[in-house]
Amino acid sequence: MARPTSATIHTDALRHNLGQLRARAPGSRVMAVVKADGYGHGLERVARALGAADAFGVAALSDAERLRAAGLSQPIVLLSGINEPDDIARVRELGVESVVHHHSQLEMLEQAPAGAPVRCWLKVDSGMHRLGFAPEAVRDAHARLEAAPAVAADIVLMNHFASSDEFEGDNGAGRQTREQLRVFAEATAGLPGARSLANSAGVLGWPQAHADWIRPGGALYGMSVVAGTTGADFGLRPAMTLATRLIAINPVCRGEHIGYSATWTCPEDMPVGVAAIGYGDGYPRAAPAGTPVLVNGQPAQVIGRVSMDLMAVDLRGVDARVGDPVILWGPELPVERIAEGAGTIAYELTCSITRRVRFVEQ
Ligand SMILES: *Cc1c(COP(=O)(O)O)cnc(C)c1O
């Protein structure tokens, strides 16, 4: 029998979420961010479902190649831009737009051979200090891009938020985002062109940052990065169900220990289920005992250490037989809850699903 572990991708949820984000930012175009294989949901599958997006954002030129090979003709923006001069020819062939965040990229574009102009997204470092030109260098970079024959005339101005998941509130909450908005506005004042500021949390919590283009990733997949919330709190629907089956149910006596390093002790004689999923499938090993799962739709808990292929489940009070379905996350069990227990964010969990998991589209 095939391994029963599967990730079901709900393409209707992807479309629903795109609609929700459009409704929140009616004046903005939407760049659907599909980097990291569509946050682990499958690049081509996600892009087809989100065909109504105005553009796709990717982190690698190889992703742009895959999207074009799949027949998708929407604009594609390379979010980290080009890495070497030869990338310019590929960018032109594929009709890809490029973020320009560093002097080295500016120089490559200035020295590019004649050819089709590349549309550029000039990135301002408004305070995250990851990628982008310092505020005082933005005007010079913009002028040089405008003067470069390889660069198309309509340059977009963008930044990226470090803390937009913290919404504006009392006690100065949201201070960094307010400051980033101020720095970006000042650095770009008077420059022509569209603006793009907001990631998912920016769309959900910072309407003043919607601008001309929003760039949601996680929210499209139904995930929230706002602490203590789930996508459903924002009207979003999870796009992935991770599921497996019970492959054993064993009676274990009181005082016996479960799993590697014997980290969990049975408080009474009890049935212990074994589910065919582990960190080799991408389920987080850091998920502690007590992490929720659904067995036959009933709440149950992980016990002991998650191992590579398997996990143990406390089946006390649960009606279950070998072969019954176990849901690890999905619409009935928010992935954000699992992430919180494992000390990470939902994005990392969906991105970590491994190749042996069977993907199903629904
Ligand atoms: C990943 C990314 C996004 C999307 O972020 P989410 O939090 O998933 O919405 C937007 N813009 C840039 C530049 C990114 O790298």
The ligand as an SDF file (V2000), in Angstrom:
LIG
                    3D

 15 15  0  0  0  0  0  0  0  0999 V2000
    7.8370   37.1330    0.6120 C   0  0  0  0  0  0  0  0  0  0  0  0
    7.6020   38.5160    0.2020 C   0  0  0  0  0  0  0  0  0  0  0  0
    6.3060   39.0570    0.2150 C   0  0  0  0  0  0  0  0  0  0  0  0
    5.1160   38.2930    0.7580 C   0  0  0  0  0  0  0  0  0  0  0  0
    5.1560   38.2690    2.1470 O   0  0  0  0  0  0  0  0  0  0  0  0
    3.9480   37.6160    2.9740 P   0  0  0  0  0  0  0  0  0  0  0  0
    4.2380   37.8820    4.3900 O   0  0  0  0  0  0  0  0  0  0  0  0
    3.9610   36.1650    2.6690 O   0  0  0  0  0  0  0  0  0  0  0  0
    2.7160   38.2670    2.4820 O   0  0  0  0  0  0  0  0  0  0  0  0
    6.1370   40.3300   -0.2680 C   0  0  0  0  0  0  0  0  0  0  0  0
    7.1830   41.0460   -0.7330 N   0  0  0  0  0  0  0  0  0  0  0  0
    8.4340   40.5680   -0.7280 C   0  0  0  0  0  0  0  0  0  0  0  0
    9.5420   41.4200   -1.2300 C   0  0  0  0  0  0  0  0  0  0  0  0
    8.6950   39.3000   -0.2620 C   0  0  0  0  0  0  0  0  0  0  0  0
    9.9390   38.8310   -0.2560 O   0  0  0  0  0  0  0  0  0  0  0  0
  1  2  1  0
  2  3  1  0
  2 14  2  0
  3  4  1  0
  3 10  2  0
  4  5  1  0
  5  6  1  0
  6  7  2  0
  6  8  1  0
  6  9  1  0
 10 11  1  0
 11 12  2  0
 12 13  1  0
 12 14  1  0
 14 15  1  0
M  END
$$$$
